[in-house]
Amino acid sequence: SDDALFTIPHRKTRSVEIWSHMRDEPLAILPFVKNGQFTQAAILPGNEVLVVAGTGGYLSLQNLIDGTLLASQKSQLLGLHALAVSPTGDRIAVGTSQEGVRLWSPDGKSELLVLEPGHAADLLAFSPDGESLIAGTKDRLTLFRAPSWDDLEIE
């Protein structure tokens, strides 16, 4: 079945609830594994990996099946305030209040590109086709063309 999962963060308890659209109770409650509070959480397509961004500037990936930490990278000096996963799960976007919008690999181990170094982002969302990335603050929305892996290929 294509049961979509979603997350509900709890900053006070430093945990993330994993919910299914098919159930009326959480499937799991996972602790946040890094220092600082987390700001955003998302699930990669396939429902096996939880992606978490936090105030400590870390981007972390955690296996939803057994809870193991798959990757944890210091993304920014400042905290990460926004997180989005492309519809195909091949790119992870993070944003900060001062250090720009950045694209990461789906394994959370490589920063691929800085879209705009000084751009603030409190909210991020990919378009349904994955071709565009919207970055938002309380004052403005910016639409970026979201580079694909082919666009990022380095010879």
QUIURCOR-V65257 format. One record per residue. N is the residue number from 1. RES is the residue in three letters. PSI is psi in whole degrees, -180 to 180 (none if undefined). OMEGA is omega as a letter, one per 20 degrees, with the letter a starting at -180 (NA if undefined). BURIAL is I if it has 16 or more other ideal C-beta (glycine too) atoms within 10 Angstrom, else O. Layout:
<<N & RES & PSI & OMEGA & BURIAL> <N & RES & PSI & OMEGA & BURIAL>>
This chain:
<<1 & SER & 155 & r & O> <2 & ASP & 56 & a & O> <3 & ASP & 110 & a & O> <4 & ALA & 136 & r & O> <5 & LEU & 154 & r & I> <6 & PHE & 166 & a & O> <7 & THR & 150 & r & I> <8 & ILE & 112 & a & O> <9 & PRO & 147 & r & I> <10 & HIS & 98 & a & O> <11 & ARG & -37 & a & O> <12 & LYS & -39 & r & O> <13 & THR & -2 & a & O> <14 & ARG & 48 & r & O> <15 & SER & 164 & r & I> <16 & VAL & 125 & r & I> <17 & GLU & 136 & r & I> <18 & ILE & 123 & a & I> <19 & TRP & 154 & r & I> <20 & SER & 146 & r & I> <21 & HIS & -15 & a & O> <22 & MET & -6 & a & O> <23 & ARG & 159 & a & O> <24 & ASP & 22 & r & O> <25 & GLU & 157 & a & O> <26 & PRO & 146 & r & O> <27 & LEU & -34 & a & O> <28 & ALA & 158 & r & O> <29 & ILE & 116 & a & O> <30 & LEU & 136 & r & I> <31 & PRO & 150 & r & O> <32 & PHE & 129 & a & I> <33 & VAL & -7 & a & I> <34 & LYS & 164 & r & I> <35 & ASN & 154 & a & O> <36 & GLY & 172 & r & O> <37 & GLN & 153 & r & O> <38 & PHE & 156 & a & I> <39 & THR & -34 & a & I> <40 & GLN & 153 & r & I> <41 & ALA & 149 & r & I> <42 & ALA & 162 & r & I> <43 & ILE & 131 & r & I> <44 & LEU & 149 & r & I> <45 & PRO & 141 & a & O> <46 & GLY & -13 & r & O> <47 & ASN & 31 & a & I> <48 & GLU & -14 & a & O> <49 & VAL & 129 & r & I> <50 & LEU & 131 & r & I> <51 & VAL & 131 & a & I> <52 & VAL & 135 & r & I> <53 & ALA & 145 & a & I> <54 & GLY & 172 & a & I> <55 & THR & -20 & r & I> <56 & GLY & -2 & a & I> <57 & GLY & 9 & a & I> <58 & TYR & 144 & r & I> <59 & LEU & 119 & a & I> <60 & SER & 143 & r & I> <61 & LEU & 132 & a & I> <62 & GLN & 135 & r & I> <63 & ASN & 126 & a & O> <64 & LEU & -22 & a & I> <65 & ILE & -50 & a & O> <66 & ASP & 0 & r & O> <67 & GLY & 2 & a & O> <68 & THR & 148 & r & O> <69 & LEU & 121 & a & O> <70 & LEU & -36 & a & O> <71 & ALA & 149 & r & I> <72 & SER & 113 & a & I> <73 & GLN & 140 & r & I> <74 & LYS & 109 & a & O> <75 & SER & -44 & a & I> <76 & GLN & 160 & r & I> <77 & LEU & -41 & r & O> <78 & LEU & 175 & a & O> <79 & GLY & 155 & r & I> <80 & LEU & 129 & a & I> <81 & HIS & -15 & a & I> <82 & ALA & 150 & a & I> <83 & LEU & 138 & r & I> <84 & ALA & 147 & r & I> <85 & VAL & 134 & r & I> <86 & SER & 155 & a & I> <87 & PRO & -30 & r & O> <88 & THR & -7 & r & O> <89 & GLY & 13 & a & I> <90 & ASP & -7 & r & O> <91 & ARG & 142 & r & I> <92 & ILE & 128 & r & I> <93 & ALA & 137 & r & I> <94 & VAL & 153 & r & I> <95 & GLY & 154 & a & I> <96 & THR & 174 & r & I> <97 & SER & -21 & a & O> <98 & GLN & -21 & a & O> <99 & GLU & 13 & r & I> <100 & GLY & 170 & r & I> <101 & VAL & 131 & a & I> <102 & ARG & 148 & r & I> <103 & LEU & 137 & r & I> <104 & TRP & 156 & r & I> <105 & SER & 158 & a & I> <106 & PRO & -14 & r & I> <107 & ASP & -2 & r & O> <108 & GLY & 18 & a & I> <109 & LYS & -12 & a & O> <110 & SER & 127 & r & O> <111 & GLU & 126 & a & I> <112 & LEU & -37 & a & I> <113 & LEU & 143 & r & O> <114 & VAL & 117 & a & O> <115 & LEU & -42 & r & I> <116 & GLU & 108 & a & O> <117 & PRO & -39 & a & O> <118 & GLY & 5 & a & O> <119 & HIS & 130 & r & I> <120 & ALA & 147 & r & I> <121 & ALA & 118 & r & I> <122 & ASP & -22 & r & I> <123 & LEU & 142 & r & I> <124 & LEU & 145 & r & I> <125 & ALA & 136 & r & O> <126 & PHE & 149 & r & I> <127 & SER & 160 & a & O> <128 & PRO & -30 & r & O> <129 & ASP & -3 & r & O> <130 & GLY & 3 & a & I> <131 & GLU & -23 & a & O> <132 & SER & 153 & r & O> <133 & LEU & 126 & r & I> <134 & ILE & 128 & r & I> <135 & ALA & 132 & a & I> <136 & GLY & 149 & r & I> <137 & THR & -179 & r & I> <138 & LYS & -18 & a & O> <139 & ASP & -22 & a & O> <140 & ARG & 158 & r & O> <141 & LEU & 140 & r & O> <142 & THR & 135 & r & O> <143 & LEU & 122 & r & O> <144 & PHE & 149 & r & I> <145 & ARG & 125 & a & O> <146 & ALA & 107 & a & I> <147 & PRO & 139 & r & I> <148 & SER & 175 & r & O> <149 & TRP & -37 & r & O> <150 & ASP & -40 & r & O> <151 & ASP & -32 & a & O> <152 & LEU & -6 & a & O> <153 & GLU & 128 & a & O> <154 & ILE & 129 & a & O> <155 & GLU & none & NA & O>>
